[in-house]
Amino acid sequence: MTSLPPDSILNRHRWRVGEFVWLAAAVACYFLFPQYLTLGTSVLVMVLLVLSYDLLLGFSGVLSFGHAVFFGLGAFTAGWLSLAGWAEPISVVLVAGVVAAVLAALVGPFLLRLTGLPLLMVTLALGVLVFEAAHKATRITGGDDGLAGIQFDAILGRFDWGLGGSTAYLYVLAWLVLLFVLLKRVVASPFGVMLQGVRENPARMRLIGNRVLPHLTVAYAISGAVAGMAGALFTQANAFVGLGVLALDTSVDVLVMLVLGGIGSLYGAFIGAPAYMLLKHFSSQWNPYYWMLIIGALLIAVVLFGRGGLLGLAQTLSRKFLRRGNP
């Protein structure tokens, strides 16, 4: 991963044309494809989850296979609050984010002392242990049946959830825009620049007097909070939560989406997650047995020919096109 010039880093909070184009496309999908709004809502939730992981991997250099723990904790927290009678949706999302952030802040100082393969294996083991514990705790998680009967009040007391998914789609999109703006502020701040310095050379950052572990722990907590909020939105949109939110497959899917879109820019999530989710949906309908071959072939092609994922490939092609147009 290459470093960006300081002026580029500090100006990331400014909105760019591509961001408006993506937002306009998301709003257009609401009107053009009403039959796919449920799928679209799932895509938006995964974009948010991949954004949280990009802060962890792309900006902090922390590779983890346990990110589904925070997503699942947020999802189950929303379900538990609903079943306990707390049905106001916005506050539930915030509480789920706080719960996931607290867990990340507690385990972060221990996990983040590790790097490389040891960190990868420990987070993998943690994710498996949490999944198995949730599977056994049927009274709390519902086991294989999950938590059903989840209901939430109308958003802001005015917008009912409905059956077509239209309200949920716009609701999740609003959360995505809000949290994306906040994450842009984080990565454009001195704290965000510090994280990228740790990613590039943690030993040098220690030598110049920076405390690496506390900064990584804060980033881990922020990433966990956003992942937990994504989990709560998943539960609210589906009115159900099962053990799949804690599965290793979820962590692997998030990593694949980020690699596919592009790591370390916050924009890869907006390309990788929709590409993966839509390709998975339509290719599995075409062939339910070999759809992973298509995704695998695309991932190999992107890694080999598109340095920086689909986003990097698009930037490379645009530069070549501009060079031809301006000899």
C-alpha positions in Angstrom: 0.0 0.0 0.0 1.4 3.4 -1.0 1.2 6.6 1.0 -0.7 9.6 -0.2 0.7 13.1 -0.2 -0.2 15.0 3.0 -2.4 17.5 1.2 -4.4 14.6 -0.4 -4.9 13.1 3.1 -6.0 16.2 4.8 -8.5 17.1 2.0 -10.3 13.9 2.1 -13.2 15.4 4.1 -14.2 17.4 0.9 -16.9 15.9 -1.2 -15.9 14.8 -4.7 -17.8 14.3 -7.9 -17.7 10.5 -7.7 -19.3 10.6 -4.3 -22.3 12.6 -5.6 -22.5 10.3 -8.6 -22.7 7.2 -6.3 -25.3 8.8 -4.1 -27.3 9.8 -7.1 -27.1 6.2 -8.5 -28.3 4.9 -5.1 -31.3 7.2 -5.1 -32.0 6.4 -8.7 -32.1 2.7 -7.9 -34.8 3.4 -5.4 -37.1 4.6 -8.2 -35.9 2.4 -11.1 -35.7 -1.0 -9.3 -38.4 -1.1 -6.6 -38.5 -4.9 -6.9 -34.9 -5.2 -5.7 -35.0 -2.8 -2.8 -34.6 -5.7 -0.3 -31.4 -6.7 -2.1 -30.4 -3.1 -2.3 -30.7 -2.6 1.4 -28.5 -5.6 2.1 -25.9 -4.1 -0.3 -26.0 -0.8 1.6 -25.5 -2.6 4.9 -22.5 -4.5 3.5 -21.0 -1.2 2.2 -21.2 0.1 5.7 -19.6 -3.0 7.1 -16.8 -2.9 4.5 -16.2 0.8 5.3 -15.6 -0.1 9.0 -13.2 -2.8 7.9 -11.3 -0.5 5.6 -10.6 1.8 8.5 -9.1 -1.2 10.3 -7.1 -2.7 7.4 -6.7 0.0 4.9 -5.7 2.8 7.3 -4.4 1.0 10.4 -2.9 -2.1 8.7 -4.7 -4.5 11.0 -5.7 -7.7 9.2 -8.5 -9.5 11.1 -10.7 -12.5 10.5 -12.9 -11.7 13.5 -14.7 -8.6 12.2 -18.0 -10.5 12.1 -18.0 -10.6 15.9 -18.8 -6.8 16.1 -21.3 -7.0 13.2 -23.0 -9.9 14.9 -23.0 -8.3 18.4 -24.6 -5.2 17.0 -27.2 -7.3 15.2 -28.1 -9.4 18.2 -28.1 -6.3 20.5 -30.8 -4.7 18.2 -32.8 -8.0 18.4 -32.5 -8.2 22.2 -33.5 -4.6 22.7 -36.5 -5.0 20.4 -37.7 -8.2 22.2 -37.2 -6.4 25.5 -39.5 -3.6 24.4 -37.0 -1.0 23.2 -38.3 -0.4 19.7 -37.1 3.1 18.8 -34.9 2.4 15.8 -32.4 5.2 15.8 -31.4 4.9 19.5 -31.1 1.1 19.1 -28.6 1.6 16.3 -26.6 4.0 18.5 -26.7 1.6 21.5 -25.6 -1.3 19.3 -22.6 0.7 18.1 -21.7 1.6 21.7 -21.9 -2.1 22.8 -19.6 -3.2 19.9 -17.2 -0.3 20.5 -16.9 -1.3 24.2 -16.1 -4.9 23.3 -13.5 -3.7 20.7 -11.9 -1.4 23.3 -11.7 -4.2 25.8 -10.1 -6.8 23.6 -8.1 -4.4 21.4 -5.2 -3.8 23.9 -4.6 -7.5 24.0 -5.2 -8.4 20.3 -3.3 -5.5 18.8 -0.1 -6.3 20.5 0.1 -9.1 17.9 0.9 -8.5 14.2 0.9 -10.6 11.0 0.0 -14.3 11.1 -0.4 -14.5 15.0 -2.9 -11.7 14.9 -4.7 -13.3 12.0 -4.9 -16.7 13.8 -6.0 -15.2 17.1 -8.8 -13.2 15.5 -9.9 -16.2 13.6 -10.0 -18.3 16.8 -11.9 -15.5 18.5 -14.5 -15.4 15.8 -14.9 -19.2 15.8 -15.2 -19.3 19.6 -17.9 -16.5 19.6 -19.9 -18.3 16.9 -19.8 -21.6 18.8 -20.7 -19.9 22.0 -23.7 -18.2 20.3 -24.7 -21.5 18.8 -24.8 -23.2 22.2 -26.5 -20.3 24.0 -29.9 -21.1 22.4 -31.8 -19.2 25.2 -30.0 -16.0 24.3 -29.5 -16.3 20.5 -32.2 -18.7 19.5 -29.5 -21.1 18.2 -30.1 -22.3 14.6 -33.6 -20.7 14.6 -32.3 -17.2 15.4 -34.4 -14.4 16.9 -37.8 -13.9 15.4 -40.7 -11.6 16.3 -38.4 -8.5 16.1 -40.3 -5.3 15.5 -39.4 -1.6 15.6 -41.4 1.6 15.8 -41.9 3.9 12.8 -38.8 5.9 12.0 -39.0 9.4 13.6 -42.6 8.4 14.5 -43.7 8.9 10.9 -42.3 6.4 8.5 -43.5 2.9 8.8 -41.3 0.0 7.7 -43.7 -1.5 5.3 -43.3 -4.8 3.4 -41.6 -3.6 0.2 -38.4 -2.4 1.8 -38.6 1.1 0.5 -38.4 2.7 4.0 -35.6 0.5 5.1 -33.6 1.3 1.9 -33.7 5.0 2.5 -33.2 4.6 6.2 -30.0 2.6 5.7 -28.8 4.9 3.0 -29.2 7.9 5.3 -27.1 6.1 8.0 -24.5 5.2 5.4 -24.1 8.8 4.2 -23.9 10.0 7.8 -21.3 7.5 8.9 -19.3 7.9 5.7 -19.0 11.6 6.3 -17.8 10.9 9.9 -15.3 8.4 8.8 -13.9 10.8 6.2 -13.4 13.3 9.0 -11.6 10.7 11.0 -9.2 9.6 8.3 -8.5 13.3 7.3 -7.7 14.3 10.9 -4.2 14.2 12.5 -5.4 11.0 14.2 -6.1 9.4 10.7 -2.7 10.5 9.5 -1.1 9.0 12.6 -2.9 5.7 11.8 -1.4 5.6 8.3 2.0 6.3 9.7 1.6 3.2 12.0 0.4 1.2 9.0 3.6 2.1 7.0 6.2 1.9 9.8 5.1 1.3 13.4 8.7 1.2 14.7 9.4 4.6 13.3 6.3 6.0 14.9 7.4 4.7 18.2 10.8 6.2 17.8 9.4 9.7 17.2 7.3 9.4 20.4 3.9 8.3 19.3 2.0 5.7 21.3 1.0 3.1 18.7 -1.1 0.7 20.8 -3.6 3.3 22.1 -4.1 4.8 18.7 -4.7 1.3 17.2 -7.2 0.6 20.0 -9.1 3.7 19.3 -9.3 2.8 15.6 -10.4 -0.7 16.5 -13.1 0.7 18.7 -14.4 3.1 16.0 -14.3 0.3 13.4 -16.2 -2.0 15.9 -18.8 0.7 16.5 -19.5 1.2 12.8 -19.6 -2.6 12.3 -22.1 -2.9 15.2 -24.3 -0.2 13.8 -24.3 -2.0 10.5 -25.4 -5.2 12.3 -28.2 -3.3 14.0 -29.4 -1.9 10.6 -29.3 -5.5 9.3 -31.6 -6.7 12.0 -34.0 -3.7 11.6 -34.2 -4.2 7.8 -34.8 -7.9 8.1 -36.8 -8.1 11.3 -34.7 -11.2 12.1 -31.2 -12.1 13.1 -29.6 -15.5 12.9 -26.2 -17.0 13.6 -25.0 -16.2 10.1 -24.1 -12.7 11.2 -21.4 -14.2 13.4 -20.1 -16.8 10.9 -16.6 -16.9 9.6 -18.0 -16.5 6.1 -19.1 -13.0 6.9 -15.6 -11.9 7.9 -14.2 -13.6 4.8 -16.8 -11.9 2.5 -16.0 -8.5 4.0 -12.3 -9.0 3.2 -13.0 -10.2 -0.3 -15.3 -7.2 -0.9 -12.6 -4.8 0.3 -9.9 -6.4 -1.8 -12.2 -6.4 -4.8 -13.1 -2.7 -4.4 -9.7 -1.4 -3.3 -8.1 -1.0 0.1 -7.2 2.2 1.9 -9.4 4.8 0.3 -12.8 4.5 1.9 -14.1 4.3 -1.7 -13.4 0.7 -2.3 -16.4 -0.3 -0.2 -18.7 1.5 -2.5 -17.5 -0.5 -5.5 -16.5 -3.9 -4.0 -19.6 -4.5 -1.9 -22.1 -3.9 -4.7 -20.1 -5.8 -7.2 -19.7 -8.8 -4.9 -23.3 -8.8 -3.7 -24.9 -8.3 -7.0 -22.7 -10.8 -8.8 -23.3 -13.3 -6.0 -27.1 -12.8 -6.2 -27.5 -13.0 -10.0 -24.9 -15.7 -10.6 -26.3 -17.9 -7.9 -29.7 -17.6 -9.6 -28.1 -18.6 -12.9 -26.1 -21.5 -11.4 -26.5 -22.2 -7.6 -23.5 -24.6 -7.6 -20.7 -22.8 -9.4 -21.4 -19.1 -8.7 -18.2 -19.0 -6.5 -16.1 -19.8 -9.6 -17.3 -16.6 -11.2 -16.5 -14.5 -8.2 -13.1 -16.3 -7.8 -12.2 -15.6 -11.4 -13.1 -11.9 -11.0 -11.1 -11.6 -7.9 -8.0 -13.2 -9.5 -8.4 -10.9 -12.5 -8.6 -7.8 -10.3 -5.6 -8.8 -8.2 -3.5 -9.6 -11.3 -4.5 -6.7 -13.6 -6.0 -4.1 -11.4 -3.7 -2.9 -8.7 -5.8 -1.3 -6.0 -8.9 -3.3 -6.9 -11.7 -2.3 -9.2 -11.2 1.3 -8.1 -7.5 1.2 -9.0 -8.4 -0.5 -12.3 -10.9 2.2 -13.1 -8.3 4.9 -12.3 -5.7 3.3 -14.4 -8.0 3.0 -17.4 -9.1 6.6 -17.0 -5.5 7.8 -17.0 -4.8 5.9 -20.1 -7.9 7.3 -21.8 -6.9 10.9 -20.8 -3.4 10.4 -22.2 -4.7 9.2 -25.5 -7.0 12.2 -25.6 -4.2 14.6 -24.8 -1.1 13.5 -26.7 
